[in-house]
Amino acid sequence: MLYSLPMDKKPNTIESIQPLSGQFSTKADIRLNAWCYVAFAVWVIGFTLRQRHPEWSPAWRAAAELTPLAPGLLYVRSCARFLRGMDELQRRVQLSALLSAAMGTVLVGAVLSALGRNQILAGPLGHGLGVGGSFICLFLLWLAGSALADRRYR
């Protein structure tokens, strides 16, 4: 069963979090994306620490790399709440875009991993996307999927 909004509550719109849309709300944007900003900051700190301390044990290096997952999961929760507050059509458009982005991220990660494992691709992407790269890939593919889904329903 789909979540329905109370009659007195205005539904969330994607335009309220899109800069330059004319309906942008800084408050709505911060409420939605605050945990994303925290996850990004934690990822940058962890990345910097791993680069400056190559002598750390593999367990410490893995812990530093996985730390952004905690605020990342809280970001997923805030996105789910935002989606539940949308009207049915917008929710369908965004869920289509998110599903496409998630499957695309899995595909990109699998291809990069296979290419790296067979020494076809070297460098930082030779080991796959990693935590930060996965979120960046998901975001970029969501932008593309959102534009395509929005176009389909217009």
N, C-alpha and C positions, 0 to 999 in steps of 0.2 A: 504494500500500500504506500502510495506517495505521501510525503509530508505535506501538510497544507498549512498555510499561514493563517494566523488569527485575522479576523475581519478588520481590525483597527490598525494593523501593521502594514506599512508600505513594503512591497517586495524589493529585494536587492536587485540591482541591475549591473551589468558588466560595465556600463558607461560610468558608473559611480567610482570605478577604480581605474579608468583609462584616462591618463592625462590628455588634455586638450580636447576632450569630448564635449565640453560644455556643461556636463553634469558631474564633473569630477569632484569628489569629496575627500579632502585630506584625512578626515577622521575615519571614513570607511576604508581608505587605503591603508592607513596605519593599523587599524583593527584587524584587517585581513593579513597584511604582509609583515607584521612585526616579528613573528617567529622566523620568517624567511630571512630577514635582515640579521637576526641573532645567529641563525644557522650559518649564514655566509661569513659573519665575523668570526665565529668559532672555527670554521673551516680554514680561513686565512691564517688565524693564529696557529692552528695545528700544522698547517702546511709550512709555515715559517719555522716553527719549532723542529719539525722533521728535517728541514733543510740545514738548520744550524747545528743539529745534534745527530750526526750520522752514527755516532757511537752507541746510541740508545739500543736497548734490546728490541728484538722484533715484537715482543708483546707490548712494550711502551709505544713503539711506532704505530702499531695497529690500533691501540687505544686512542692515540692522538688523531688517527685518520677516521675512526668511527664515532668520535665524540659529536660531530655535527648531526648525527642521526636523531639524537634526543630532541633538539629544537626542531629538526626537520619533521618529526612525527607530530609535534605540536602545531606546526604549520599545516600539515595535512588535515588535522582536526579543524583548524580555523577555516580552511578551504571548504571542508564538508559542511560546516555550519553556514558559510556564506551561500553555498549551493542550495542548501535546504530552504534558504530564505528567498530563492528566486521563484518566478512564476514557472509554470510547467514547460513552456516552450523554451525559455532561456535555460532552464535546467537541462532539458534534453540536448540543446545545442552544446552546452559546456561539458556534459557527460560524454557526448560523442567526441568532442575535441580532446578531453582527458584520456579517454580510452585509446584513441589513435596515438596520442603522444606517449602513453605508457607502453603500448605495444611497439612503437617505433624505437623507443629507448632500449627496450629489451633486444630488439633486432640489431641496433647499432652496437650495443655492448657485446652481443654474441659474435658479430662479424669482427669487431676490433680484437676481441679475445682470441678468436681462431686465427686471424692474421698474425697476431703477435706470437702465438704459440708455435706457429710454423715459420717463424723468422722472416715473414714477408713485410711486417710493419715493425719498426723499431722506435725508440724514443718513449716519451711519457704515455702515448696512446697504445704502445705495444703490449701493455698489461691490462688493457680495458679502460673503461671510463673512470672508475673510482667513484667515490661518494659525490664529490663536487661536480665532476663531469656529468654524472648521471642526472643531477638536479638541473644543471645547465642545459643538457640535451632535452630533458623533459620539458623545460620551460620553452625552449626554442620550438620544439615540435608542437607544444600546446598553442603557441602563437599561430603557427601555420594551420593547425587543425581548427582552431577557433575561427580564423578568417574563412577557411573553406566551409565549415559548418554554418557559419553566419550567412555566407553567400547562398548556401543551399536553401536556407529557410526564408530568404527574403523574397 
